[in-house]
Every structure is written in structure tokens, then in C-alpha cells.
Amino acid sequence: MVRREGCVYAYHDACPHYGDTTLPWRQDAYLDPSGEHIMCAAHGALFEISTGRCVSGPCEGQYLTSMPVYINDADEVVVTLNGTDSQIRSDSSS
């Protein structure tokens, strides 16, 4: 999950270039050094945060698989997994 400009974006933790390769180079490190793109540490692919589209790397033009996510009335971040809502964080301001 990434928060950007008041929005929350959620994607499966897998690079479309090679389906079971996780993205971070260390735990919870999903963004490139500039903080502008989600980055696959294995391939160096860069993805737009707001769309999940690969803009550079071996999977250019492909997309990360998005997950439905929203902030509920209690200000909790909620993601839908297998048709069921699950609270991910109790405070969306962090």
C-alpha cells in the first residue's frame, strides 16, 4: 500500500515481469530512492504509484495487480481480499 496526495493505492506484492518475484529490496521498502515510483528490486522496474503501470524496465507497459482499497468512516484503511473487507491499519494518517 502506498499513500499519495490523500489517496491510498494497494497492489499485490509481485512484479508482472516474473509473477512470484516480490517487489521490495528489504522489508517495506517499495519505493525508489526518489519516492516517486514503486520499484522492483529484482529487475529495477519502475511503476507509477497511482496506476501501477510499469514506466521503465523489462515489463514496461504492464501493470501491477491492484487491490480494492478505501478509507472507511472510522478513518481506517480497508482492503478487499477475496471479496472480504479486511482492516489493514487502524489510522489512515500514518
N, C-alpha and C positions, 0 to 999 in steps of 0.2 A: 504494500500500500504506500502511496505517495500523496502527500497533501501539497497542493499548489494553488495559490491565489483563491483560497476559500473553498476549493473543490478537493475531493478525495478520489483517487484513482486506484483500482486494485487489479492486479494481473496474476495469473498463475506463474509460479517461480520456475519457468522453463523457457529456454531460448528456442525459437522456431527453427533455427538452423540445425539443431540436433536436439530433439524433443525431451530428452531426460537430463540435459545439462542445466544445472541451476545457475542463476544469474550472478549472485554476489561473489566478490573475491574474498570476503570474510563475512561473518555473521552480521546481518542487517546492513551491509554496505552495498546498496543497489545503484547509487548514482555515480556518474563520472566525477572527476575532480572539480569540474565547474559547477556541479549541482544542476545542470540543465537537462541532462538525459539520463535515462535508465541505461545501465551498461552491463553487457555480458562479459564477465571477467575471462571466460574461456576463449572467446572469439574476438573480443574487442568491439562487438556490435553495439551501436547506439540507438536507442529508441526514444521517440517523443513521449514525454510523460502523459500528455493529455489524450493521445490516441493509441499509444503502444506500437506505432509504425516504426520499423527499422529505417533509419535515415543514413546509416553508414555501417558497412560490414558485410559478411558473407550472406546475410539473409535480407539485404536491402529490398524494401518494398513489402516484406512480410510483416505480420503483426504479432505481438504478444497476445495471448488469450486473456481477454478481460473477464472480470468477475463483477456482478452487480453489487454495488455498494452505495450506502446512503447514510446520512446523519439523521437519527430519529428525533422525536420531540424532547427526549431526555438528554439531548446533545451527545449521544453515544454513536460511535461509528459501527455500522452493521453491514455485514457482507452476506450474500445469499450463497450457500453451499448446498448443492444437490436439492434445490428447491426449499431449503430451510434457512431462515434467518439466524445468524449467529453473531453475538456481540463480540467485537474484536478488541475495542478499547473502551473504557468507561468514560473517558474525557476526550472529546474531539479537538480540544485546544492545544494538546501536546503534540 
